[in-house]
Amino acid sequence: MSDLLKMTATQARNLLLKKEISSVELLDAYQTAMEETKGLNNYVTPTFEVAKQMAMDADKAYSQGTASSLSGLPIGVKDLFCTKDIETTACSAILKGFLPSYESTVTSKVWKSGGVMLGKLNCDEFAMGSSNETSIFGPSVNPWSKKDGNNLSSGGSSGGSASSVAAGAALMSLGTDTGGSIRQPAAFCGVVGLKPTYGRCSRWGIVAFASSLDQAGPFTRTVEDSALIFSAMAGHDPKDSTSASLKVPNFSKAVHAGIEGLRIGIPAEYYVDGMDIDILELWKKGRAWLEQAGATIVDISLPHTKYALPCYYIIAPAEASSNLARYDGVKYGKRIEAETLDEMYELTRADGFGEEVQRRILIGTYALSAGYYDAYYLKAQQVRRLIKEDFDKAFNEVDAILTPTTPSPTFPLGAEVSDPITMYLNDVFTVPANLAGLPGISVPAGLSKQGLPLGLQLLASHFREDKLFSTASAIEKQAEFSLVPPRAAGDLQ
């Protein structure tokens, strides 16, 4: 791997400030890495020319002393963020050829901070999936796959975002998390993945899946890098009514704050049947690491956790069925001509949506239908409130909560996609945070006996990402996870 690719974003920025490297040189290294790692199928729309101009502008800013926090740093973007005049498909056939006339608020903030756009990254169709296998472009491949073995899942839905950072084909990347779609792929690929508090980052310009659950967040190689890019992404947006009108603190300070005296909760309900033994052992290690760093461990209970998955898989499909009603072949996207309007709707949606998206639309429409709304959707919302109240009570006692990110390491592509229930169980540890609107972060902390990365998850109360960064940094220091995947840039033939 090129020396330029080995640097963290913070290190690269320091060298750019000292003018020891240029933004164009850094971009060239990453564009070469993108070519070398094409076999991982991470980028669905590379933006080489756009990136070149952005890098040149960044070098000009450095020479004039006007550089911003992300100036010259190469960043990939999940194909769920609308990018002006650049194809945005949500990896679905129904949006092929869609060129937005506007830029999402989050990406706009990143570009205004000087970030350089490498391209659009692969994901599950409309973010619906846990393995990146529902994408019309085919699955993203985990760089931890052996060159001569089965291709492994990079996780989902933000699989391309996680894989590109792990493979050295993006310095940082943007993803979205509806039920674990940042944290689960981060754990599978051995990178840091942050899901902020609901409302901390604007949802405007992000293709909607489930509006009360979706939240944008970054993938990075270190906790410090996560704080760097997150500070640029966060903030109030008048175009998003769910965006919180709160000042964005200096999250980089929190990374170095230490955790002496913090109370860390260990929830009994996260010990689930069938959990991989390696993950259980890592969870115990994480507990010991935090104690060694000065934290106090507290056993807690989150009694309604067992209802989180069924609750989520009623609310999320219900909101999806409503959000995806706009894709009907009339204003934009794919259209299948027919003799009547109803037939055009039916043919367009049947041909444009994949199997998993259709499944969730049907489940959601059923849950919202007359006669079933009270029994399913309303009941799920009531359970959601109880899950949030569990967390509220817990955070009266503790500053953060430590759990595994996933119940198992990554798996071979094709191994679980035929069984949607097994696939849904991948989200068992991540879904509760989305239902409660809490921030969560996954930190790479070890390897399984098969040599696959494993992550530990930290949760904090609403808008306390500072607690996440300080605690995650403590785990990162103890774990010393610095391993390079077998198919990272420079190694992939």
N, C-alpha and C positions, 0 to 999 in steps of 0.2 A: 504494500500500500504506500502511495506517495506520502512524503512527510507532510505536505499540505493537507492531505486527507486525515491525518492522524490528530490534527489539532482540534480542540474544542472550540466552540464559537467564541468564548471569552478569550482564549489564547489568540485566535485569529484576529479578533478585534484589536487586541493590544499590539500585535505586529503591524496591523494596518495603520493604527494611530502613530506608530514609530516610523512608518513608511519603509519597513523592512520587507514587506511584500505589497503587491498591488491587488486591488479588487479583480482586475482582469486576469491576473495570474491565478488567483484563487478560483475564479469561475472556470478557467480553462481546465484546471485539475478536476473539478467536479463534472464538467461536461465530458471529459475523457472517461471518468468513472461511470457516468450514465451509459456511455457506449459499451464499456466493459461488462456492465451488469444488466445488459438488455435481456438476458435469459431469465432474469428474475421477474420480468414483466411488471415493473413498478410504475413506469411513466406511460400514461396513455396519450398525453399531448405535451411533448417537450416544447419549450419556448426559447430556443437558442438565440434568435435575433433580439427578442425583447430583453433577455438576460444580458446580452452583450452591451446594449445601450444603458441598462441599469448599472452595470459594473463600471462603465466609463463615467457615468454621472457620479457614482460613489467616489471614484478616484479624484474627480474634479473637486468634490466636496472636501475630501481629505486635504488636498493641496491648498484649498482656500480656508481651511479651519472651520468648516460648517458641517462636518460629518455628524450624523445622528447615531443613536444607540445600535442600530442594526446595519449601518452603512457598509455595503460590500459583502454581506454575509449571504451565501447561496441557500435558498429556502424552497422546498417543494410544497405544493398545495394540493390537498385532497380535492378530487373532482366533484365536490359538493359545494364548493365556494364559487359563486359567480365572479368571473373575471372578465372585465370589459373587453369585448371584441375577440375574446379567446374562447374556443369551444368549451362548453360546460355541459356534461351529459349526465351527471350522477351515475355514470357507468350503466345507463339504461338505453335500450334501443329507441324508446319513445322520445328521448331528447337528443338523439344524434343530429349534429349540425346546428344545435342551438348556440347562437353567439349573443351573450348578454350585452345590453346597451349600458350597463352599469357595473360597478365594482362593489363587492360585499364590503361592509364596514370594517371587518377584521383584516381582510387582505389590504384594504386601502390604508389602514393604520400601519401595517407592516411595511408597505412600500413607502409611505411617508417617512418612516423611520430609517429608510435607506436599504431595506432588504432587497435582495436580487432574486427574481422569480425563475427557478429552474424549469418548472413545468407543472402540469396537472397529474396527480397521482391516482393510481388504481384504488378502487374500493368496492365493497358489496353494493349491488344495485339499490339506489336510494337509501344507502346505509343499512339495509336490511340483511343481516347475516353476521356470522361469527367466524368466518374462515376465508372471506374474500372470494368465495367460489360462485357467488351469484352475479358477478360482474359480466357484462357482455364482452369484455375484452379478455376474459379468461382470468384465472386467479393470479394474484401476486404470489411469489415464491419466497419463503423464508430463507435468508442467506445462511442460516445454521444448517440447511440441508447439505448433506455430503454430496460431492460432485458425482459420485458413482452410485448413490442410493436413491431412495424415494424422495420426491419433493415434499417438503413439509409446509403446512399452513403458516402464513404470516399473521393469522388472526384476522378479526374483522370487527367492525366494518372498515376501519382505517388501515387495512393491511399494507397497502403500498406506501403509506406515510411512515409506518414503523419500519418496514423492510428497507426502504431507501436510506434511512438514517443509519440503521445497523450495518448496511452494506457499504457505507461510505459514499453513497451516490447523492446524498443531501447532507448539508451541515446541520440543518434543522428542518422540520416540516410541520404543517398544520393539519389537524384532523378534527373530527367531531365525535362526541360521546353521547349516546342516547341511553345505553344500558351497559356500557363498558367498552365502547368501540375505540377508545384511546388506550385505556389501561390494559385490556386483555392483549391486544397486539403488541403493546410495549413489553409486557411480560414474556410473550412468546418470542420476541426478537431481541431481548436483552438491552432495551433502551429505557429512558425515562419518559413516562407519559403522564401528563397532567390534565385532569378534568376539573375546571374551575367551578366555583359556586354558580348555580343557575342565576343568570342575570349579570354576572361579572363581565362577560364579553357579549357584544351585540350579536343577535341572530340574523340581523338584516342582510339580505343577499346570500344567505345560505339556503340551499334547496331543503325544504322542510320534510322531516320524517314525522316526528311526534313533538309538537310545539312546546309542550310543558316539560319536556325531558331533554331536548337537544341542547348541547353546549359545545362551543369551539374550544380547542386547547392545543398545546404544542407537543411535539416529540423532539427530544434532544438526547445528547450523549451523557450529559451531567445535570445535576440539580441546579447548579449555578447557571448553566445555559438556559434551563427552563424558566428561571426567574427573570433572566435577561429579556427573552422574547415575550414572555407573558406580560411584563410591564408595558410593552408596546401594544399588545393586543387588547388589554383590558380598558375599561372606561365606559362612561355613560354615552348612550346614543339616542337622541330624540326620535330617530326613525324606528326604534324598537321599544314598544310600550312595556316590555318585560325587562328592559335594561335598567340596572340599579344606578341611581344617581348618587354614587359614592366616589370619594377621592381615591385614586390609585396610589397606595403606599409604595415605598422603595423596597421591593421584594428582595433585591440583591442583598440588602442588609440582613434580612431574616436568615439567609443561607448560612451566615457566619455567626448567628446569635447564640448558638449552643442550646442545650436542652436541660441544663441543670435545674432540677426542681419541677420539671413538667411531669404531669400524671398521664400515663398511657394506658388506655383500656384494652383488654383482651376479651372479646365477646364469646361466651360459651357456645352460642348458636352457630358459630362459623366452623365448629368441628363437625363436618358432615361425613356421612357414610360414603365410602369409595374415594375419599381424598387420597391423592398420591402420597406415599410415605415420605418421599423426598421433600415434598412441600410442607408436610407436617414438621419434619425435622428443621427445615429452614425457618419456619414460623417460630419454633423454639429458640433458634439461634438469634433471630431478630429481636425477640424479647430480651435475651441476655445482652445483646449489643446495646440496646437502649438503656438498660440498667447500668451497664459499664460507663455509659456516657453521662450518667447522672440523673436519669429519669426514674420515676417510681411507677411500678407496674401495678395495675388495678384490674382485678377480674370483674367484668360487667355482664349484664344480660340485655339482649335486644330481642324480647320474646316474640315479636311479630315477624322476625326475619324469614321464617319458613313460608310466609304468605307472599313474600316479595315477588318471586318469579311468576306465579299465577296472576298476581295483581298487575305486574308489568305487562304480561302478554294478553291482557284485556285492554289496558289503557293505551299502550303504544299502537297496536293495530287499529283501535278506534280512531285515534288521532290521525293515523296514516290514511285511513279510508277517507277521511274528510279532506286532508291536505292533498291527496293524489287525485281527487275528483277533478282538479283543474286540467289534468292531462287527458284531453278528449279529442285532440286532433283538429280543433277549431282555430286557435290563435297561433300556436307554435308547436314545433316538434313533429313527430311522425303523423301521417294521416293515411288511412286506407279508405279510398273512395267507395261509396256504396249508394244504393238507390234511395235510401231514407236516412234521416239524421240519426235515428236510434241505431240503425244497422252500422252506420259509420262509427258511432261511439263504440259499439260492441267489437267490431273488427279491429279498430285502432288499438283499443286497450288490451284486447286478447293477444295481438301481435306485438305490441310495444312493451308490455310488462312481462317480466320473467315469472317463473313458477312461485318463488318465495314471496315476491311482491303481491302476486295475485292471491296467495294464501292469506297473507296478512290483511289485505283489503276485504276479503270475504269474512274473515274472523271479526274484523272491526265493524263492518257493516251489520253483521249479525248481532254483535254486542250492543249496537246503538239502535237497533230496530224496535218498533213498538212491541211491547209485551216482554222484551228482554232487557231493555235499558235499565230498569230498576234492579233486576236480578243480577246483572253482570256489571255494567259500567258504573252505576251508582254505588254498588257494593264495593267495587274495586277502589273507587275514590275514597270511600270511608276507611277501607283497610290502609290505603296510602297515608291517610292522616294519622292512623295509629302507628305506622312505621316511623313517620316523622317524629311523633311524640316520644317514641322509644329513644331516638337519637337525642332529642332535646333533653330528656332526663339524664341520659348518659353524659352529655357534655356539661351538665351541672357538676359532675364528679371528675371528669377527665378533660385534658387538653387536646388529645388526639386518640385515635383508635388504630390498632395494628391488626391486620388480617392478611391472609394470602391474597394474591390478585386473582389467581385461577385455581381450580381444583386439580389440574394436571398440567404437564408441559404441553407443548404443541404436538400435533398429530399429523400423519401423512395426509396429503390432499386426497380427497375422495373417500376417506375413511368414515366420516360421520355425516356427510352432506345428505345422504339418503334417509337419515333419521332425524327429522326436525326437532324432536323432543330432546335427543341427546345433544344436538347442537345448541339448543336453548339453555341447557344446563351449564354450558361454559360461562354463562353470565351470573351464576349463582352468588358470587361474592361482590360483583360490581353493581348490579341492578339496584340494591337498596339505596345507594348514594344518589342515584338519579331520581328515584321516587321522592326522596327527602330534599333534593336540591342542594346536596352537600358537595364540597370540594373533595377530590381524592387524587392521589398520586401513586403510580407504580414505579418502584425502584428495582433495577436488576440486582439480585443479591446472591446468586449462586447458580450451580449447574445440577441437573439431575444425574443419576448414575449413567444415563445414556449420553451425557455431555450436552444437554439442551438447557437453555437459560430458564431461570425461574424468577418470579418477581414477588416482592412484598408490597402490600397496599397500605397506605395511611389515609385516614379520613379525619377531617376537622369540622368544626361547626361553621355555620354560614359566614362567608367572607373572611375566614381566618386562614387564608392561603399562607400567611406568614408562618403559622404554626406548622403547616405541612412542609414548607421549605426547610425550616430549621431541623425538624425531626427526620425528614428524608435525607438531609445532608449528613446527619449522624449515622444513619444506616449505610449510606454510600461510603463513608470513610471506613467503617468497620468491615464492610463486605469486600472492598477493594476490587470490584468487578471491572476488569479492563481487558477482557478477552475479545479477540477478533473472530468473527464467524468464518467458516471454511470458504464461503463464497463472497467474501468482501472484495471490493474493487482492488485490482492489482493482482488478485489471486484467481479470479474467475477466467477460465480459458474460453 
